[in-house]
Amino acid sequence: MFAAAAELRRARWAATLAFLTNGALLGALIPHYPEAKSAFGLGAGEFGLLVIALTLGAALTGSMPAPILRRVGSRRVVLYGTLLLAVLVTGAGLTVDAAAAVRGDGGLPWDGFVWVFAGLLFVCGIGDAIVDTAQNAQGIRVQTVLGRPVLTSMHAGWSIGAAAGAGLGALSVGAGLPTSVHLGLNGLACAVILLLVHRRFLPDAPSRPDDGPAPSTE
């Protein structure tokens, strides 16, 4: 009994850390948006369109997460999806740094930089929607086995991660750290955390033919 209870506690904290790392990955981007606006030489309207690329990707994901979760399983989706998000976010940082370097040398930034950045954000949005669905599936699985509501506390973990990512991002901007360095280190930390805890995730509940789609995002 005690071993089972300890395993459930570990599963709960593993799921909470999955939410936290997801929040940290996306929150870290926010302080760097003004740098992106300057590096790409965008006006206010153009910048406004740029930053919705991530949300647009998530909105267009639709029912994509459900078959992926049924085929791959929520545990692997959370792990590999988080690793992919870390790479994509770091790539976005590299794009900002490259555009800023060209502008700093007195040249005009290549128009392709902004499209690469927007494309990376768009794919991040798709990946985040899938990972978020998998995280919620894990959270609901833990909550079901525990027999008490804990999903809200896991969502709080996301908020804590987002605040930490944004806060450290603001400090890195103030310290003059290149965008890619901060986002790369942040992504590496999140990846290491997931690699350490993903084995604590609970297996998915056996599926039934009449099962509906996987749990939706928040």
Secondary structure, DSSP 8 states (H G I E B T S, - for coil): -HHHHHHHHHHHHHHHHHHHHHHHHHHTTGGGHHHHHHHTT--HHHHHHHHTHHHHHHHTTTTTHHHHHHHH-HHHHHHHHHHHHHHHHHHHHHHHHHHHHHHHTT----HHHHHHHHHHHHHHHHHHHHHHHHHHHHHHHHHHHHTS--HHHHHHHHHHHHHHHHHHHHHHHHTT--HHHHHHHHHHHHHHHHHHHGGGS-------TT--------
